[in-house]
Amino acid sequence: MPATGLNHVSVHADDMEESLRFYVDVLGLEPVPSPTFAFPVRWLRCGELQVHLFQREAGTEAPPYHHFGLTVEDFEGLYVRTRELGVQDSRPFFSHVYELPDGSLQMYVRDPAGNLIELDYPHGDRVDRSIVTDLRRLDEDVEQTGDALRSTLFLGLRGAELQGR
């Protein structure tokens, strides 16, 4: 039987309160009730899905490239805010902001525990490039051919449109 959908992602928090502030104050996620476990856990609403924070033994290091992606509404605002906070991370995939073949944008940030988060926006053509100053098209760095030209992060938004290309 196939899986029917993604329910949540779970990431480590070195300091639960610091991580909770980041996810709520910077990314705008909403705390929701969570069960009591034998270690600190907080659940956060992200649209119809959830992000779970858990705090376990100290010294756990986040994998450098494993990440999860969040769709955002105010890309420019998050770009400015994450830049001010110094949490943008250009190391994993070469630049701060890429425009993908479908016109969507992606930017990578690190939370307080070092977890990598991809922030995605479907409408790259709506972004003020005088604000998002380090925007690059992915095909400037890596050639895009064949199916890569029809790829999209936003299946529901662009799936039918891209299938027609």
N, C-alpha and C positions, 0 to 999 in steps of 0.2 A: 504494500500500500504506500503510495507516495505521500510525502509531507505536503500539507495544504497551505502553509504560510509561515512567515517568520513572526514569532511572538515577542522575543526580547533578545537583547545582548546583555552580557554580564561582564563587568570589568572591575579590576582591583582598585581599591582606594587605600593609599598609605595613611591618610588622615581623613576620616569620614566627613567631618564638618567642612574642611577645606574643599574636598571634592564635591560635596553637596552644593556649596556656594557657587562653585564654578559651573556646574550643570544647570543650576537654577538661575543665577544672576547673569551669566555670560550667554548660555545657550537657550535659556528660557524654558527648560523642562519643568514639569509640575510634579512635586512629590505626591505620591498616592500611598495608601496604607500597604504595609508589607508585613508578612508573618514574622514572628520572633524566631530567630535561629540561634545557634550556639555561638555565633559571632555577629558583629554589626553588619546589618544589611539595610539598604534603603532602595525603594523602587521609585522610578520616575516615569511619568507619562510623556511620550513623544508621539503626538498624534494618536493613532490607534495602537501603537506599539509601546514597548517599555524598554528603558535602560535600567539595569540593576547594578548597584554599587555594593561591593562587599569588602570588608576589611578582615584580613587574616594575618598571619605572621609577618613581622617586619622583614624587610630585605627582599621581598618579592619584586623582581624587576619585570616591567612590561616588555613583551617582545617588540623589537624595534620596527617591524613592518606590518605586523598584524594590526588590523584596524576595522572600524565599522563606519558606515556613512550615514549622515543625517541630512535630510533635505531641509534647507533654510529658506526663509522668506525675505530677509533683509541682508543680502550678501554684502553690500557695501558697508552697512553698519557693523556687521561681524568682522569684516576685513579690517576696518579701522580699529575696532575694540581689541581684537586679538593681536593686532600689530602693537598697539599701546601696551598690552599686557606681556608682550614678548613670548607668546605661546605658539606663533606660527612656526612650522617646521618645514624647511625646504629640502632637507636631506633625503627623505625616503624616495621621492619621485622627481628630483631635479629642480623644481621651481615652486614658488609659493602658490601660484594660481595657474591652472591649465584650462583652456577651452577645448573641450572634446569634439569629435566629429559631428555630434548632434547639436552643437552650439551651447551645451550646458557647461557650467564651470565647476571646478573642484579646487579646494584649498585644504591643506592639512594643518592641524593644530595638535598640541599635546595637553592633556589634562594635568592636574597637579601630581598624579601618580605616574605620569609618563606614558599613559595610554594614548595611542595615535587615533585621531578622529578625522574623518574626511567630511568636510562640509560641502554640500552639493546644491547647486542652484540651476534650475532648468532654462533660464532665459538670459544667456550671456549677452544678447543684443540689447538688453535693458540696463546694463551696468555702465556707470560713468567711469570711463577709463582714465579720467584725470584723478579719480579717487583710488581705483584699483590699478595701481601703476605698474605692477610686475606681472601683468597678464600675458601669457604666451599661448599660442595655438599648439596643441600636442604635435601636430604634423610638422612643426618647425624643428622638433627634436627627434621625432620617431615617425618614419613614413607610415601613412595609413593607406591600406589597399584592401580590396575585396570586402569581406564581411565587416572588417574594422570600420569601414565608411558608413555602415548601417547600424553601428552599435549605439546603445543609449542606456543611460542610468534610469530613465524614466519611462518604463514600458507602458504604463497606463496613459501617460501624456502623449508619447510620441510613437508608440508601437505601430499603429496603423499607418501613420504618416511615413515612418522610416521603411516599412515593408514595401511601400509604393515607390521607393527610390530606385 
